Amino acid sequence: MDPFTRRIGFEVRTFRLQPWKLWLLVATGIALAVTLAIAMAGLLLILVPAVLVSGLVARLLLGSGAAPTPRKSEGPPVLEGRYEVVEPTARRRES
């Protein structure tokens, strides 16, 4: 062991797997990956049509969501109400 690793208390242990154990681990990993891919594909085949159908139903029931276009008036828009003109020189200071 190297004196530096002995001084800081760091030890690395290596181990060897027998070839049949290594192949078994690889096969298990591949089987898990394939199982996960099949499960996700099945979920995708169920969820995509469900989301599309629900979106279509929502659009038909709720409308397109765009505000209706107002009719164009002939003049500029008018805000009706009572207005009071305040002159800048006529302001009073309140203390």
Backbone as XML, in Angstrom:
<?xml version="1.0"?>
<chain id="A" units="angstrom">
  <residue number="1" name="MET">
    <atom name="N" x="0.842" y="-1.174" z="0.000"/>
    <atom name="CA" x="0.000" y="0.000" z="0.000"/>
    <atom name="C" x="0.887" y="1.237" z="0.000"/>
  </residue>
  <residue number="2" name="ASP">
    <atom name="N" x="0.466" y="2.211" z="-0.671"/>
    <atom name="CA" x="1.157" y="3.484" z="-0.795"/>
    <atom name="C" x="1.144" y="4.226" z="0.550"/>
  </residue>
  <residue number="3" name="PRO">
    <atom name="N" x="2.245" y="4.892" z="0.946"/>
    <atom name="CA" x="2.286" y="5.551" z="2.269"/>
    <atom name="C" x="1.273" y="6.683" z="2.403"/>
  </residue>
  <residue number="4" name="PHE">
    <atom name="N" x="0.951" y="7.364" z="1.312"/>
    <atom name="CA" x="-0.032" y="8.453" z="1.391"/>
    <atom name="C" x="-1.408" y="7.918" z="1.747"/>
  </residue>
  <residue number="5" name="THR">
    <atom name="N" x="-1.840" y="6.855" z="1.049"/>
    <atom name="CA" x="-3.165" y="6.300" z="1.332"/>
    <atom name="C" x="-3.211" y="5.665" z="2.717"/>
  </residue>
  <residue number="6" name="ARG">
    <atom name="N" x="-2.113" y="5.131" z="3.184"/>
    <atom name="CA" x="-2.073" y="4.550" z="4.523"/>
    <atom name="C" x="-2.184" y="5.659" z="5.574"/>
  </residue>
  <residue number="7" name="ARG">
    <atom name="N" x="-1.581" y="6.811" z="5.309"/>
    <atom name="CA" x="-1.591" y="7.914" z="6.264"/>
    <atom name="C" x="-2.985" y="8.505" z="6.429"/>
  </residue>
  <residue number="8" name="ILE">
    <atom name="N" x="-3.757" y="8.641" z="5.339"/>
    <atom name="CA" x="-5.093" y="9.231" z="5.450"/>
    <atom name="C" x="-6.163" y="8.177" z="5.707"/>
  </residue>
  <residue number="9" name="GLY">
    <atom name="N" x="-5.803" y="6.946" z="5.761"/>
    <atom name="CA" x="-6.761" y="5.896" z="6.079"/>
    <atom name="C" x="-7.659" y="5.520" z="4.920"/>
  </residue>
  <residue number="10" name="PHE">
    <atom name="N" x="-7.192" y="5.743" z="3.714"/>
    <atom name="CA" x="-7.993" y="5.435" z="2.529"/>
    <atom name="C" x="-7.558" y="4.093" z="1.975"/>
  </residue>
  <residue number="11" name="GLU">
    <atom name="N" x="-8.495" y="3.212" z="1.841"/>
    <atom name="CA" x="-8.156" y="1.884" z="1.350"/>
    <atom name="C" x="-9.122" y="1.502" z="0.237"/>
  </residue>
  <residue number="12" name="VAL">
    <atom name="N" x="-8.576" y="1.001" z="-0.851"/>
    <atom name="CA" x="-9.395" y="0.571" z="-1.977"/>
    <atom name="C" x="-9.309" y="-0.939" z="-2.063"/>
  </residue>
  <residue number="13" name="ARG">
    <atom name="N" x="-10.455" y="-1.543" z="-2.077"/>
    <atom name="CA" x="-10.482" y="-3.002" z="-2.211"/>
    <atom name="C" x="-11.085" y="-3.343" z="-3.561"/>
  </residue>
  <residue number="14" name="THR">
    <atom name="N" x="-10.449" y="-4.134" z="-4.287"/>
    <atom name="CA" x="-10.974" y="-4.579" z="-5.576"/>
    <atom name="C" x="-11.458" y="-6.012" z="-5.435"/>
  </residue>
  <residue number="15" name="PHE">
    <atom name="N" x="-12.396" y="-6.355" z="-6.252"/>
    <atom name="CA" x="-12.891" y="-7.731" z="-6.247"/>
    <atom name="C" x="-13.126" y="-8.155" z="-7.683"/>
  </residue>
  <residue number="16" name="ARG">
    <atom name="N" x="-13.065" y="-9.414" z="-7.901"/>
    <atom name="CA" x="-13.281" y="-9.958" z="-9.244"/>
    <atom name="C" x="-14.529" y="-10.819" z="-9.219"/>
  </residue>
  <residue number="17" name="LEU">
    <atom name="N" x="-15.307" y="-10.655" z="-10.260"/>
    <atom name="CA" x="-16.481" y="-11.505" z="-10.412"/>
    <atom name="C" x="-16.137" y="-12.659" z="-11.335"/>
  </residue>
  <residue number="18" name="GLN">
    <atom name="N" x="-16.740" y="-13.757" z="-11.059"/>
    <atom name="CA" x="-16.582" y="-14.879" z="-11.980"/>
    <atom name="C" x="-17.330" y="-14.528" z="-13.254"/>
  </residue>
  <residue number="19" name="PRO">
    <atom name="N" x="-16.892" y="-15.012" z="-14.407"/>
    <atom name="CA" x="-17.520" y="-14.631" z="-15.679"/>
    <atom name="C" x="-19.016" y="-14.938" z="-15.730"/>
  </residue>
  <residue number="20" name="TRP">
    <atom name="N" x="-19.448" y="-16.039" z="-15.176"/>
    <atom name="CA" x="-20.876" y="-16.347" z="-15.252"/>
    <atom name="C" x="-21.687" y="-15.370" z="-14.400"/>
  </residue>
  <residue number="21" name="LYS">
    <atom name="N" x="-21.121" y="-14.839" z="-13.294"/>
    <atom name="CA" x="-21.826" y="-13.850" z="-12.480"/>
    <atom name="C" x="-21.901" y="-12.512" z="-13.213"/>
  </residue>
  <residue number="22" name="LEU">
    <atom name="N" x="-20.837" y="-12.176" z="-13.914"/>
    <atom name="CA" x="-20.827" y="-10.940" z="-14.678"/>
    <atom name="C" x="-21.875" y="-10.987" z="-15.794"/>
  </residue>
  <residue number="23" name="TRP">
    <atom name="N" x="-21.949" y="-12.108" z="-16.508"/>
    <atom name="CA" x="-22.946" y="-12.252" z="-17.565"/>
    <atom name="C" x="-24.357" y="-12.250" z="-16.985"/>
  </residue>
  <residue number="24" name="LEU">
    <atom name="N" x="-24.528" y="-12.812" z="-15.805"/>
    <atom name="CA" x="-25.840" y="-12.809" z="-15.157"/>
    <atom name="C" x="-26.259" y="-11.388" z="-14.782"/>
  </residue>
  <residue number="25" name="LEU">
    <atom name="N" x="-25.321" y="-10.588" z="-14.294"/>
    <atom name="CA" x="-25.622" y="-9.186" z="-13.978"/>
    <atom name="C" x="-25.982" y="-8.394" z="-15.234"/>
  </residue>
  <residue number="26" name="VAL">
    <atom name="N" x="-25.254" y="-8.613" z="-16.314"/>
    <atom name="CA" x="-25.543" y="-7.915" z="-17.575"/>
    <atom name="C" x="-26.919" y="-8.320" z="-18.104"/>
  </residue>
  <residue number="27" name="ALA">
    <atom name="N" x="-27.229" y="-9.607" z="-18.054"/>
    <atom name="CA" x="-28.524" y="-10.083" z="-18.539"/>
    <atom name="C" x="-29.662" y="-9.528" z="-17.685"/>
  </residue>
  <residue number="28" name="THR">
    <atom name="N" x="-29.456" y="-9.449" z="-16.379"/>
    <atom name="CA" x="-30.485" y="-8.888" z="-15.501"/>
    <atom name="C" x="-30.701" y="-7.410" z="-15.797"/>
  </residue>
  <residue number="29" name="GLY">
    <atom name="N" x="-29.630" y="-6.676" z="-16.018"/>
    <atom name="CA" x="-29.753" y="-5.259" z="-16.362"/>
    <atom name="C" x="-30.484" y="-5.035" z="-17.673"/>
  </residue>
  <residue number="30" name="ILE">
    <atom name="N" x="-30.154" y="-5.861" z="-18.656"/>
    <atom name="CA" x="-30.835" y="-5.741" z="-19.951"/>
    <atom name="C" x="-32.310" y="-6.095" z="-19.811"/>
  </residue>
  <residue number="31" name="ALA">
    <atom name="N" x="-32.614" y="-7.133" z="-19.039"/>
    <atom name="CA" x="-34.012" y="-7.525" z="-18.842"/>
    <atom name="C" x="-34.788" y="-6.419" z="-18.139"/>
  </residue>
  <residue number="32" name="LEU">
    <atom name="N" x="-34.181" y="-5.772" z="-17.153"/>
    <atom name="CA" x="-34.857" y="-4.665" z="-16.478"/>
    <atom name="C" x="-35.077" y="-3.483" z="-17.416"/>
  </residue>
  <residue number="33" name="ALA">
    <atom name="N" x="-34.104" y="-3.188" z="-18.250"/>
    <atom name="CA" x="-34.240" y="-2.078" z="-19.205"/>
    <atom name="C" x="-35.345" y="-2.359" z="-20.221"/>
  </residue>
  <residue number="34" name="VAL">
    <atom name="N" x="-35.397" y="-3.596" z="-20.718"/>
    <atom name="CA" x="-36.439" y="-3.954" z="-21.688"/>
    <atom name="C" x="-37.814" y="-3.909" z="-21.022"/>
  </residue>
  <residue number="35" name="THR">
    <atom name="N" x="-37.910" y="-4.399" z="-19.785"/>
    <atom name="CA" x="-39.184" y="-4.356" z="-19.066"/>
    <atom name="C" x="-39.648" y="-2.926" z="-18.855"/>
  </residue>
  <residue number="36" name="LEU">
    <atom name="N" x="-38.739" y="-2.045" z="-18.472"/>
    <atom name="CA" x="-39.091" y="-0.645" z="-18.282"/>
    <atom name="C" x="-39.518" y="0.006" z="-19.594"/>
  </residue>
  <residue number="37" name="ALA">
    <atom name="N" x="-38.842" y="-0.315" z="-20.685"/>
    <atom name="CA" x="-39.203" y="0.252" z="-21.990"/>
    <atom name="C" x="-40.587" y="-0.212" z="-22.423"/>
  </residue>
  <residue number="38" name="ILE">
    <atom name="N" x="-40.901" y="-1.487" z="-22.195"/>
    <atom name="CA" x="-42.231" y="-2.007" z="-22.564"/>
    <atom name="C" x="-43.305" y="-1.355" z="-21.716"/>
  </residue>
  <residue number="39" name="ALA">
    <atom name="N" x="-43.043" y="-1.181" z="-20.426"/>
    <atom name="CA" x="-44.023" y="-0.544" z="-19.540"/>
    <atom name="C" x="-44.271" y="0.906" z="-19.949"/>
  </residue>
  <residue number="40" name="MET">
    <atom name="N" x="-43.213" y="1.638" z="-20.282"/>
    <atom name="CA" x="-43.368" y="3.031" z="-20.696"/>
    <atom name="C" x="-44.096" y="3.141" z="-22.034"/>
  </residue>
  <residue number="41" name="ALA">
    <atom name="N" x="-43.825" y="2.214" z="-22.947"/>
    <atom name="CA" x="-44.524" y="2.232" z="-24.239"/>
    <atom name="C" x="-46.011" y="1.952" z="-24.035"/>
  </residue>
  <residue number="42" name="GLY">
    <atom name="N" x="-46.343" y="1.013" z="-23.163"/>
    <atom name="CA" x="-47.749" y="0.729" z="-22.873"/>
    <atom name="C" x="-48.440" y="1.923" z="-22.241"/>
  </residue>
  <residue number="43" name="LEU">
    <atom name="N" x="-47.761" y="2.580" z="-21.313"/>
    <atom name="CA" x="-48.322" y="3.766" z="-20.680"/>
    <atom name="C" x="-48.518" y="4.876" z="-21.702"/>
  </residue>
  <residue number="44" name="LEU">
    <atom name="N" x="-47.567" y="5.012" z="-22.613"/>
    <atom name="CA" x="-47.673" y="6.020" z="-23.660"/>
    <atom name="C" x="-48.858" y="5.722" z="-24.587"/>
  </residue>
  <residue number="45" name="LEU">
    <atom name="N" x="-49.060" y="4.450" z="-24.906"/>
    <atom name="CA" x="-50.181" y="4.083" z="-25.770"/>
    <atom name="C" x="-51.527" y="4.339" z="-25.106"/>
  </residue>
  <residue number="46" name="ILE">
    <atom name="N" x="-51.566" y="4.371" z="-23.800"/>
    <atom name="CA" x="-52.818" y="4.641" z="-23.095"/>
    <atom name="C" x="-53.003" y="6.136" z="-22.874"/>
  </residue>
  <residue number="47" name="LEU">
    <atom name="N" x="-51.936" y="6.830" z="-22.474"/>
    <atom name="CA" x="-52.073" y="8.231" z="-22.087"/>
    <atom name="C" x="-52.195" y="9.202" z="-23.264"/>
  </residue>
  <residue number="48" name="VAL">
    <atom name="N" x="-51.496" y="8.959" z="-24.352"/>
    <atom name="CA" x="-51.557" y="9.898" z="-25.482"/>
    <atom name="C" x="-52.971" y="10.010" z="-26.055"/>
  </residue>
  <residue number="49" name="PRO">
    <atom name="N" x="-53.660" y="8.914" z="-26.363"/>
    <atom name="CA" x="-55.034" y="9.079" z="-26.843"/>
    <atom name="C" x="-55.964" y="9.686" z="-25.798"/>
  </residue>
  <residue number="50" name="ALA">
    <atom name="N" x="-55.759" y="9.360" z="-24.512"/>
    <atom name="CA" x="-56.608" y="9.928" z="-23.467"/>
    <atom name="C" x="-56.434" y="11.444" z="-23.388"/>
  </residue>
  <residue number="51" name="VAL">
    <atom name="N" x="-55.209" y="11.928" z="-23.491"/>
    <atom name="CA" x="-54.962" y="13.366" z="-23.438"/>
    <atom name="C" x="-55.516" y="14.048" z="-24.682"/>
  </residue>
  <residue number="52" name="LEU">
    <atom name="N" x="-55.367" y="13.432" z="-25.838"/>
    <atom name="CA" x="-55.905" y="14.027" z="-27.065"/>
    <atom name="C" x="-57.422" y="14.109" z="-27.030"/>
  </residue>
  <residue number="53" name="VAL">
    <atom name="N" x="-58.088" y="13.045" z="-26.587"/>
    <atom name="CA" x="-59.549" y="13.043" z="-26.514"/>
    <atom name="C" x="-60.034" y="14.056" z="-25.487"/>
  </residue>
  <residue number="54" name="SER">
    <atom name="N" x="-59.380" y="14.119" z="-24.326"/>
    <atom name="CA" x="-59.812" y="15.083" z="-23.314"/>
    <atom name="C" x="-59.576" y="16.514" z="-23.780"/>
  </residue>
  <residue number="55" name="GLY">
    <atom name="N" x="-58.516" y="16.763" z="-24.518"/>
    <atom name="CA" x="-58.285" y="18.094" z="-25.077"/>
    <atom name="C" x="-59.335" y="18.468" z="-26.101"/>
  </residue>
  <residue number="56" name="LEU">
    <atom name="N" x="-59.733" y="17.515" z="-26.933"/>
    <atom name="CA" x="-60.781" y="17.771" z="-27.925"/>
    <atom name="C" x="-62.116" y="18.051" z="-27.246"/>
  </residue>
  <residue number="57" name="VAL">
    <atom name="N" x="-62.455" y="17.267" z="-26.227"/>
    <atom name="CA" x="-63.706" y="17.484" z="-25.498"/>
    <atom name="C" x="-63.688" y="18.839" z="-24.801"/>
  </residue>
  <residue number="58" name="ALA">
    <atom name="N" x="-62.561" y="19.195" z="-24.187"/>
    <atom name="CA" x="-62.463" y="20.489" z="-23.517"/>
    <atom name="C" x="-62.604" y="21.629" z="-24.517"/>
  </residue>
  <residue number="59" name="ARG">
    <atom name="N" x="-62.025" y="21.473" z="-25.677"/>
    <atom name="CA" x="-62.138" y="22.539" z="-26.675"/>
    <atom name="C" x="-63.573" y="22.673" z="-27.170"/>
  </residue>
  <residue number="60" name="LEU">
    <atom name="N" x="-64.249" y="21.542" z="-27.339"/>
    <atom name="CA" x="-65.637" y="21.612" z="-27.802"/>
    <atom name="C" x="-66.563" y="22.189" z="-26.731"/>
  </residue>
  <residue number="61" name="LEU">
    <atom name="N" x="-66.333" y="21.828" z="-25.480"/>
    <atom name="CA" x="-67.211" y="22.304" z="-24.420"/>
    <atom name="C" x="-66.883" y="23.718" z="-23.967"/>
  </residue>
  <residue number="62" name="LEU">
    <atom name="N" x="-65.613" y="24.061" z="-23.889"/>
    <atom name="CA" x="-65.221" y="25.358" z="-23.359"/>
    <atom name="C" x="-64.991" y="26.411" z="-24.434"/>
  </residue>
  <residue number="63" name="GLY">
    <atom name="N" x="-64.898" y="26.007" z="-25.650"/>
    <atom name="CA" x="-64.637" y="26.965" z="-26.721"/>
    <atom name="C" x="-63.146" y="27.081" z="-26.970"/>
  </residue>
  <residue number="64" name="SER">
    <atom name="N" x="-62.796" y="27.931" z="-27.903"/>
    <atom name="CA" x="-61.386" y="28.038" z="-28.286"/>
    <atom name="C" x="-60.584" y="28.877" z="-27.315"/>
  </residue>
  <residue number="65" name="GLY">
    <atom name="N" x="-61.237" y="29.649" z="-26.458"/>
    <atom name="CA" x="-60.515" y="30.449" z="-25.488"/>
    <atom name="C" x="-60.141" y="31.827" z="-25.994"/>
  </residue>
  <residue number="66" name="ALA">
    <atom name="N" x="-60.337" y="32.092" z="-27.261"/>
    <atom name="CA" x="-60.029" y="33.411" z="-27.799"/>
    <atom name="C" x="-61.213" y="34.339" z="-27.543"/>
  </residue>
  <residue number="67" name="ALA">
    <atom name="N" x="-60.913" y="35.559" z="-27.179"/>
    <atom name="CA" x="-61.978" y="36.535" z="-26.938"/>
    <atom name="C" x="-62.627" y="36.906" z="-28.270"/>
  </residue>
  <residue number="68" name="PRO">
    <atom name="N" x="-63.939" y="37.120" z="-28.268"/>
    <atom name="CA" x="-64.596" y="37.509" z="-29.526"/>
    <atom name="C" x="-64.093" y="38.884" z="-29.964"/>
  </residue>
  <residue number="69" name="THR">
    <atom name="N" x="-63.959" y="39.040" z="-31.271"/>
    <atom name="CA" x="-63.472" y="40.319" z="-31.789"/>
    <atom name="C" x="-64.590" y="41.349" z="-31.726"/>
  </residue>
  <residue number="70" name="PRO">
    <atom name="N" x="-64.323" y="42.503" z="-31.141"/>
    <atom name="CA" x="-65.375" y="43.522" z="-31.048"/>
    <atom name="C" x="-65.633" y="44.163" z="-32.409"/>
  </residue>
  <residue number="71" name="ARG">
    <atom name="N" x="-66.846" y="44.688" z="-32.531"/>
    <atom name="CA" x="-67.162" y="45.386" z="-33.779"/>
    <atom name="C" x="-66.408" y="46.693" z="-33.829"/>
  </residue>
  <residue number="72" name="LYS">
    <atom name="N" x="-65.977" y="47.057" z="-35.004"/>
    <atom name="CA" x="-65.211" y="48.284" z="-35.140"/>
    <atom name="C" x="-66.161" y="49.474" z="-35.153"/>
  </residue>
  <residue number="73" name="SER">
    <atom name="N" x="-65.854" y="50.440" z="-34.274"/>
    <atom name="CA" x="-66.670" y="51.655" z="-34.256"/>
    <atom name="C" x="-66.061" y="52.663" z="-35.226"/>
  </residue>
  <residue number="74" name="GLU">
    <atom name="N" x="-66.834" y="53.670" z="-35.520"/>
    <atom name="CA" x="-66.373" y="54.638" z="-36.516"/>
    <atom name="C" x="-65.401" y="55.649" z="-35.929"/>
  </residue>
  <residue number="75" name="GLY">
    <atom name="N" x="-65.492" y="55.937" z="-34.652"/>
    <atom name="CA" x="-64.622" y="56.944" z="-34.050"/>
    <atom name="C" x="-63.716" y="56.321" z="-33.009"/>
  </residue>
  <residue number="76" name="PRO">
    <atom name="N" x="-62.968" y="57.159" z="-32.315"/>
    <atom name="CA" x="-62.108" y="56.634" z="-31.253"/>
    <atom name="C" x="-62.956" y="56.169" z="-30.065"/>
  </residue>
  <residue number="77" name="PRO">
    <atom name="N" x="-62.424" y="55.299" z="-29.243"/>
    <atom name="CA" x="-63.203" y="54.836" z="-28.095"/>
    <atom name="C" x="-63.433" y="55.972" z="-27.106"/>
  </residue>
  <residue number="78" name="VAL">
    <atom name="N" x="-64.621" y="55.991" z="-26.530"/>
    <atom name="CA" x="-64.995" y="57.061" z="-25.620"/>
    <atom name="C" x="-65.245" y="56.471" z="-24.240"/>
  </residue>
  <residue number="79" name="LEU">
    <atom name="N" x="-64.628" y="57.064" z="-23.239"/>
    <atom name="CA" x="-64.886" y="56.679" z="-21.861"/>
    <atom name="C" x="-65.864" y="57.692" z="-21.283"/>
  </residue>
  <residue number="80" name="GLU">
    <atom name="N" x="-67.002" y="57.191" z="-20.864"/>
    <atom name="CA" x="-67.999" y="58.100" z="-20.336"/>
    <atom name="C" x="-67.875" y="58.181" z="-18.831"/>
  </residue>
  <residue number="81" name="GLY">
    <atom name="N" x="-68.147" y="59.384" z="-18.311"/>
    <atom name="CA" x="-68.089" y="59.592" z="-16.883"/>
    <atom name="C" x="-68.013" y="61.081" z="-16.579"/>
  </residue>
  <residue number="82" name="ARG">
    <atom name="N" x="-67.904" y="61.398" z="-15.275"/>
    <atom name="CA" x="-67.758" y="62.790" z="-14.879"/>
    <atom name="C" x="-66.287" y="63.082" z="-14.674"/>
  </residue>
  <residue number="83" name="TYR">
    <atom name="N" x="-65.841" y="64.145" z="-15.253"/>
    <atom name="CA" x="-64.437" y="64.512" z="-15.174"/>
    <atom name="C" x="-64.306" y="65.870" z="-14.522"/>
  </residue>
  <residue number="84" name="GLU">
    <atom name="N" x="-63.223" y="66.065" z="-13.792"/>
    <atom name="CA" x="-62.929" y="67.360" z="-13.177"/>
    <atom name="C" x="-61.511" y="67.729" z="-13.581"/>
  </residue>
  <residue number="85" name="VAL">
    <atom name="N" x="-61.361" y="68.903" z="-14.112"/>
    <atom name="CA" x="-60.042" y="69.363" z="-14.544"/>
    <atom name="C" x="-59.364" y="70.007" z="-13.356"/>
  </residue>
  <residue number="86" name="VAL">
    <atom name="N" x="-58.175" y="69.561" z="-13.055"/>
    <atom name="CA" x="-57.416" y="70.113" z="-11.943"/>
    <atom name="C" x="-56.248" y="70.889" z="-12.519"/>
  </residue>
  <residue number="87" name="GLU">
    <atom name="N" x="-56.213" y="72.171" z="-12.201"/>
    <atom name="CA" x="-55.135" y="73.018" z="-12.684"/>
    <atom name="C" x="-53.931" y="72.845" z="-11.767"/>
  </residue>
  <residue number="88" name="PRO">
    <atom name="N" x="-52.734" y="72.789" z="-12.317"/>
    <atom name="CA" x="-51.559" y="72.629" z="-11.459"/>
    <atom name="C" x="-51.321" y="73.814" z="-10.535"/>
  </residue>
  <residue number="89" name="THR">
    <atom name="N" x="-51.703" y="75.034" z="-10.940"/>
    <atom name="CA" x="-51.468" y="76.204" z="-10.096"/>
    <atom name="C" x="-52.515" y="76.330" z="-9.008"/>
  </residue>
  <residue number="90" name="ALA">
    <atom name="N" x="-53.634" y="75.663" z="-9.149"/>
    <atom name="CA" x="-54.712" y="75.815" z="-8.176"/>
    <atom name="C" x="-54.626" y="74.786" z="-7.061"/>
  </residue>
  <residue number="91" name="ARG">
    <atom name="N" x="-53.597" y="73.993" z="-7.010"/>
    <atom name="CA" x="-53.470" y="72.958" z="-5.962"/>
    <atom name="C" x="-53.136" y="73.599" z="-4.634"/>
  </residue>
  <residue number="92" name="ARG">
    <atom name="N" x="-53.698" y="73.026" z="-3.582"/>
    <atom name="CA" x="-53.382" y="73.505" z="-2.236"/>
    <atom name="C" x="-52.493" y="72.495" z="-1.558"/>
  </residue>
  <residue number="93" name="ARG">
    <atom name="N" x="-51.587" y="72.947" z="-0.774"/>
    <atom name="CA" x="-50.718" y="72.074" z="-0.013"/>
    <atom name="C" x="-51.365" y="71.782" z="1.318"/>
  </residue>
  <residue number="94" name="GLU">
    <atom name="N" x="-51.471" y="70.529" z="1.635"/>
    <atom name="CA" x="-52.025" y="70.154" z="2.926"/>
    <atom name="C" x="-50.880" y="69.718" z="3.821"/>
  </residue>
  <residue number="95" name="SER">
    <atom name="N" x="-50.823" y="70.265" z="5.030"/>
    <atom name="CA" x="-49.736" y="69.925" z="5.948"/>
    <atom name="C" x="-50.285" y="69.327" z="7.221"/>
  </residue>
</chain>
